[in-house]
């Protein structure tokens, strides 16, 4: 379900990337903070998938 997927993503952003308590002020700074946080979440996901794939190859 797309809605639950989006809500899971927002939950991860809020919890793991400290978006509940923003310390920046202004729409432009908040947008920049959100974009950088999103990039780091995506990068972590890509890294986790690569590690998972490598482990599967080694186990085979």
Secondary structure as UniProt FT lines:
FT   HELIX           2..16
FT   TURN            17..18
FT   HELIX           27..59
//
